[in-house]
Amino acid sequence: MSAESTPGPGIPGDTGTDGARHRGKGKRRKPQRRRKGLMITAWTAAGIVVVGGAGAGYLYFKLNGNLKSVDIDQALGTDRPKKADNGSENILVLGSDTRAGSNKKLGGGTDDGSARSDTAMIVHIYKGHKKASVVSIPRDTLIDRPACTDTQGNEHPAAQNAMFNSAYSTGGAACAVKTVESITDLRMDHYLEVDFAGFRKLIDDLGGVEITTTKSIDDPDSHLKLKAGTHTLDGKQALGLVRTRHGVGDGSDLGRIQLQQAFIKALVNQIKDVGVFSNPKKLLDLAETATKTVTADSDLGSVNKLASFANGLKGISPSNMHMITMPVAYDPADPNRVLLQKKKADQIWKALENDRPIPKSATSGSATGEAKGVVTAP
């Protein structure tokens, strides 16, 4: 089966990989002008809601009614990796690029009733909730997608050489979780999803996020133009930054992941310093937007549960967030795709399974997008 979803540009890289190869010969395709999704880490989206859960009466029911949830456990049943019994937690966080509603204007493209997970991260919270490792999964990775059942009870067949982000467009959150668990053999304890429109408003409600660019960025596709220097990005600019790929680095999705990771650290830092707890109106605005933006698994599907979960993550600072990209190599048969470096990736999954730091050897020699260091927190 051929790879699915929208192609993006790549760069031929090392031929040494451990994943299945795409057999057909392919030429580099011109990128389509469509805007991409994004992701906010679990504690970033949920942390804003912490005080919101302390309200009562109308406020509580209003915020609680905003939240959407999906029952991952019921859809996937018992055929899953075992839960870790070492005090750690794994959270799959996706960025939805649905073209429905207000997201159509922000995301571009056609509202065909589908959505994709153009951004995906596994967030591993270590025992004690003081440190975290974040592993980005490139959307262009060719994988063997497992058979799965979505939350509506519909069954979807397995597929070989499928794009990673096709799992979400095929069977939604449940199939995305199933696919990640099949790749990693790690149990995803929670699921969080953020969309275009909510992210933009969240940044605006926050008052913007300050970042520093070491190089100028000019990407006509994402409509972002920044000179080298320090900037306070509003929601529209932040959305442009996290979907930028052609204006910096090698123009690949891997470079965009590096920009996203840098922005997330700046965002986490901003939330810790913004003083929302001393500004009730700002807090309420943020809580209103965050609860409308997030889709969570049913275990986190209420304000109280989400607030309690987020409250346990407040001790994680940007300096204690280790952010990497799942080791891949460009597919020599199709430079718009990447292949999993399985032996290196297995080092990551084993470390997380045992709640240990990820070894440097797991990511050395992996393909990168050459955008590291372009964006930093001031």
C-alpha positions in Angstrom: 0.0 0.0 0.0 1.3 3.4 -0.8 2.0 6.1 1.7 -1.0 8.3 2.6 -1.6 11.9 3.4 -0.1 15.1 2.1 3.6 15.0 1.0 6.2 17.5 2.2 9.7 18.2 1.0 12.6 16.2 2.3 16.3 15.8 1.7 18.0 12.6 0.8 20.0 11.2 3.7 21.7 8.2 5.1 20.6 5.0 3.7 21.2 3.0 6.9 17.9 2.4 8.5 16.1 -0.4 10.2 12.6 0.3 9.0 10.7 -1.1 6.1 11.6 0.7 2.8 9.2 2.3 0.4 9.7 0.3 -2.8 8.5 2.7 -5.4 10.9 5.2 -6.9 9.8 8.8 -6.2 10.7 12.3 -7.2 10.6 15.2 -4.9 7.1 16.7 -5.1 6.4 20.4 -4.8 4.9 21.2 -1.4 1.2 22.0 -1.4 0.2 25.3 0.1 -1.6 24.0 3.2 -1.1 25.0 6.7 -0.2 22.6 9.4 -1.4 21.6 12.8 0.4 22.0 16.0 0.7 20.7 19.5 0.9 22.1 23.0 2.5 19.8 25.6 0.1 18.3 28.1 1.0 20.6 31.0 0.9 23.7 28.8 -2.7 23.3 27.7 -3.9 21.7 30.9 -1.9 23.9 33.3 -4.0 27.0 32.4 -7.1 25.2 33.7 -5.7 24.5 37.2 -7.4 27.3 39.0 -10.5 27.1 36.8 -11.3 23.8 38.6 -11.5 25.6 41.9 -14.6 27.5 40.9 -18.1 26.4 41.8 -21.6 26.5 40.5 -22.1 28.1 37.1 -18.4 28.6 36.4 -17.6 25.0 37.0 -20.4 23.7 34.9 -19.6 26.2 32.1 -16.0 25.1 31.9 -16.8 21.4 32.4 -19.3 21.7 29.5 -16.6 23.0 27.2 -14.4 19.9 27.5 -14.6 17.1 24.9 -13.5 13.6 25.8 -12.9 10.3 24.0 -13.0 6.9 25.6 -9.7 5.4 24.4 -9.8 2.5 26.8 -13.1 1.2 25.7 -12.2 1.5 22.0 -8.9 -0.4 22.3 -9.9 -3.0 24.9 -7.3 -5.1 26.6 -4.9 -5.8 23.7 -2.5 -3.1 24.8 0.9 -2.8 26.5 0.8 -3.0 30.3 0.6 0.1 32.4 4.0 0.9 34.0 4.2 0.4 37.7 7.0 2.8 38.5 5.3 6.1 39.1 5.8 7.4 35.5 3.2 8.4 33.0 3.0 8.6 29.2 0.8 11.1 27.4 0.2 11.2 23.6 -0.5 14.8 22.6 -1.7 15.5 19.0 -2.3 18.6 17.0 -5.5 18.3 14.9 -5.6 20.0 11.5 -9.3 19.5 10.8 -10.6 22.0 8.2 -14.0 22.2 9.8 -15.4 25.4 11.3 -13.1 28.2 12.2 -10.1 26.0 11.5 -10.7 26.1 7.8 -9.7 29.8 7.6 -6.7 29.2 9.8 -5.6 25.9 8.3 -6.4 26.4 4.6 -7.2 23.6 2.3 -10.5 21.9 1.9 -13.0 20.8 4.5 -13.4 17.2 3.4 -14.7 16.0 6.8 -11.4 14.5 7.8 -8.5 15.6 10.0 -4.8 14.7 10.4 -2.3 14.7 13.2 0.4 16.7 11.6 2.1 17.0 15.0 2.5 14.3 17.6 4.5 14.0 20.7 4.9 11.4 23.4 5.3 13.1 26.8 6.9 10.9 29.4 6.6 12.2 33.0 9.2 10.7 35.3 8.4 9.5 38.8 8.1 12.5 41.1 6.8 14.7 38.3 9.9 16.9 38.3 11.3 16.0 34.9 9.9 15.0 31.5 11.1 13.7 28.1 9.2 14.6 25.0 9.6 12.6 21.8 8.2 14.1 18.6 7.0 11.6 15.9 7.5 13.0 12.4 4.2 12.8 10.5 6.0 11.7 7.3 7.3 8.5 8.9 6.4 5.3 7.0 5.0 2.7 9.3 3.0 -0.5 9.4 -0.3 0.8 10.8 -2.1 -1.8 12.9 -5.8 -2.7 12.6 -7.8 -0.7 15.1 -11.3 0.1 16.3 -12.3 3.8 16.6 -14.4 5.2 19.4 -17.6 4.7 17.3 -17.0 1.0 17.1 -15.9 1.0 13.5 -13.1 -1.4 12.6 -10.2 -0.3 10.3 -7.8 -2.7 8.6 -4.1 -2.7 9.0 -1.9 -1.0 6.3 1.7 -1.3 5.3 4.0 1.6 4.4 1.4 4.1 5.6 2.1 7.7 6.7 2.1 7.9 10.5 -0.4 10.7 10.5 -2.8 8.6 8.5 -3.7 6.7 11.7 -5.6 9.7 13.0 -7.3 10.5 9.7 -8.4 6.8 9.4 -9.7 6.1 12.9 -9.3 9.2 15.1 -7.8 9.3 18.5 -8.1 5.6 19.3 -6.3 4.5 16.1 -3.6 7.1 16.7 -3.0 5.8 20.2 -3.1 2.2 18.9 -0.5 3.0 16.3 1.9 4.8 18.8 1.6 1.8 21.2 2.4 -0.6 18.4 5.5 1.4 17.5 6.8 1.9 21.0 5.3 -1.0 23.0 4.5 1.7 25.6 1.1 2.2 27.2 -0.3 5.7 26.6 -1.8 6.6 30.0 -3.5 9.7 28.7 -4.4 11.5 25.4 -4.7 15.2 24.7 -5.5 17.0 21.5 -5.4 20.7 20.5 -6.7 22.4 17.3 -5.8 25.4 15.2 -8.3 28.0 16.3 -8.0 27.2 20.0 -4.2 27.5 19.9 -4.3 30.9 18.3 -6.8 32.3 20.8 -4.9 30.7 23.7 -1.8 32.6 22.7 -3.7 35.9 22.3 -5.4 35.4 25.7 -2.0 34.8 27.2 -0.8 38.1 25.9 1.7 36.6 23.4 4.8 34.5 23.8 8.3 36.0 23.7 10.9 34.2 21.5 14.3 35.1 20.0 15.2 34.2 16.4 18.9 33.9 15.6 18.1 34.0 11.9 15.5 35.8 9.8 12.4 33.7 8.9 10.5 34.4 5.7 7.9 31.7 4.8 5.2 32.8 2.3 3.4 29.5 2.9 2.8 30.2 6.6 2.7 34.0 6.1 5.4 34.4 8.7 8.1 37.0 8.3 10.5 37.7 11.3 13.8 39.5 11.4 16.6 38.1 13.6 16.0 39.3 17.1 13.5 39.1 20.0 9.8 39.1 19.3 6.5 38.8 21.2 4.4 36.6 19.0 0.6 37.0 18.9 -1.6 34.0 18.1 -1.4 34.4 14.4 2.4 34.7 14.4 2.7 31.8 16.8 0.6 29.6 14.6 2.7 30.6 11.6 5.9 29.7 13.5 4.9 26.2 14.5 3.9 25.3 11.0 6.8 27.0 9.2 9.0 24.7 7.3 10.1 26.4 4.1 11.5 29.6 5.6 14.2 28.0 7.7 16.5 25.0 7.9 16.3 22.4 5.1 12.6 22.9 4.4 11.5 19.6 5.9 9.0 18.6 8.5 11.9 17.7 10.8 13.0 21.3 10.8 9.5 22.4 11.7 9.6 19.9 14.7 12.7 21.7 15.9 10.9 25.1 15.8 7.9 23.6 17.6 10.0 22.2 20.4 11.7 25.5 20.9 8.4 27.3 20.9 6.9 24.9 23.5 9.7 25.6 25.9 9.2 29.4 25.5 5.5 28.9 26.0 5.9 26.8 29.2 8.3 29.5 30.5 5.8 32.2 29.7 2.9 30.5 31.5 5.1 30.2 34.6 6.0 33.9 34.6 2.8 35.5 33.3 1.1 35.9 36.7 -2.3 34.6 35.6 -3.1 33.6 39.2 -3.1 37.2 40.3 -5.4 38.3 37.4 -8.8 36.7 37.7 -10.1 38.0 34.3 -7.1 36.7 32.4 -7.3 33.4 34.3 -11.0 33.0 33.4 -10.4 33.9 29.7 -7.5 31.4 29.6 -9.6 28.7 31.3 -12.5 29.3 28.9 -10.3 29.0 25.8 -8.3 26.1 27.1 -11.3 24.0 28.0 -12.7 24.7 24.5 -9.4 23.9 22.8 -8.5 20.5 24.5 -9.9 17.1 23.7 -8.9 14.6 26.4 -9.2 10.9 27.1 -12.2 10.1 29.4 -10.0 9.8 32.4 -9.2 13.5 32.1 -12.6 14.5 30.7 -13.7 16.8 33.5 -12.3 20.1 34.9 -11.6 18.6 38.2 -9.6 15.7 36.8 -7.8 17.8 34.3 -7.0 20.4 36.9 -5.7 17.7 39.3 -3.6 16.2 36.6 -2.1 19.6 35.6 -1.5 20.5 39.2 0.8 17.6 39.4 2.9 18.8 36.5 3.6 22.4 37.7 7.0 21.4 39.0 8.4 20.7 35.5 10.4 23.6 34.3 11.7 24.1 30.7 15.2 23.2 31.9 13.9 19.8 33.0 12.2 19.1 29.7 14.4 16.8 27.4 13.0 17.2 23.9 14.0 15.0 21.0 12.7 13.6 17.7 12.1 9.9 17.1 15.2 8.7 15.2 14.6 8.5 11.4 16.5 8.6 8.1 15.2 10.1 4.8 13.9 7.4 2.5 16.3 7.0 -0.4 13.4 5.9 -2.6 11.3 9.0 -1.7 12.9 12.0 0.0 9.5 13.2 1.0 9.3 10.4 3.5 11.3 9.2 6.5 12.0 5.7 7.8 12.2 4.7 11.4 15.7 3.8 12.7 14.3 0.9 14.8 17.4 0.0 16.8 18.0 3.6 17.9 14.2 4.1 18.6 14.2 0.9 20.7 16.8 2.5 23.0 14.3 5.3 23.6 11.3 3.1 24.3 13.3 0.9 26.7 14.6 3.9 28.6 11.1 5.3 29.0 9.7 1.9 29.9 12.1 1.8 32.8 11.7 5.5 33.6 15.3 6.3 32.8 16.9 9.2 30.9 17.1 8.8 27.1 20.7 8.0 26.1 22.5 10.3 23.7 23.3 7.3 21.5 19.6 6.9 20.7 19.5 10.1 18.6 23.1 10.4 17.3 23.2 10.1 13.5 19.5 10.6 13.0 18.2 12.9 10.3 17.6 16.5 11.5 15.8 19.5 10.0 18.8 21.8 10.5 16.6 24.4 12.3 17.9 23.7 15.8 18.8 27.0 17.6 17.0 29.2 15.2 14.3 29.9 17.8 15.1 30.2 21.5 13.5 31.5 24.7 14.9 34.9 25.5 
